Amino acid sequence: MNNTDNDSSRYDKRSKRKKTNIILNGLIGVVILLIIVVGTIIFSGGKEEDQLADSAANEEVNKAETSKENNSDEKDVATDEESQKDGSEEEENKNNEENKDESTEESNEEEKNEEEVKEEEIVTEGGSSADVKRTVENPAWQPVGTVQDEHPTAVYDQSHVDWDEMLRAITYATGLDRSAMTVYFLGNDGVNRSVGTVASPNKDEMYRVYIEWVDGKGWKPTKVEELNNI
C-alpha cells in the first residue's frame, strides 16, 4: 500500500471522528439545555406553589384576624349595650328609689302635720246650740291660700272663686270629700267671717264650720261644731 492510500485512510478516520465529536457535543448541549429547562420549570413550579401556599396561609390569617376583630367589636358593642342597659336600669332604679323616698317623706310629713294638728285640737262637749254634739277648735289650723289680690267682702256666689276657696277651708277643717259632701248652707257670719253647714252623703258626718278671712292668705277655719242633725 502506498503513501497516498495511507494518507486518505487517515483523513477519513479523522473526518469521521470529527463528525462523531460534533454529534456528541450537540447531544450533550441538548441534554444540558433540557436539564436547564426542566430545572427552571421545576423551580418555577415549586416557587409558585410556595407562593400559592403562602397566599392561602396569609388569607386564612387575615380571615382569622378579621373574624377576631369582628368578634371583639361585637363583644365590645354588646358590652357597651349591656353597660348602657345596666346604667339605665341603675339610674331608673335610683330615680324610683329617690321618688319613693320623697313620696314616703312627704307622706310622713303629712302624717306628722296631721298628728301635730290633732294633738293641738281643743274638744268640748256641746256647743252654741242644742243640736251640737261637740265643738272642735285648733290653733294649728292655717289659711288655705288664695288667688285673690283683694278681698273687700265675702262673695256667696257658687260661680265665684271666693265660694270655692271657702269650701276649701271647710273641707280642710272637716276632712270631708269635697266632691261628695252636701252643702246645706254657706253665708255671712260677720265682717270677713262666714259659716257653713255641710254633711257627708249619708249624713254620718254633719258639721257647722266657722271660717275667717286672712288678708293675702285666704280663708282659715276657726271652729267646727259636730252636729246631731241638720
Summary of the structure (lengths in Angstrom):
residues: 230
radius of gyration: 58.4
end to end distance: 183.5
largest distance: 191.4
contacts: 555
relative contact order: 0.07
helix: 57%
strand: 20%
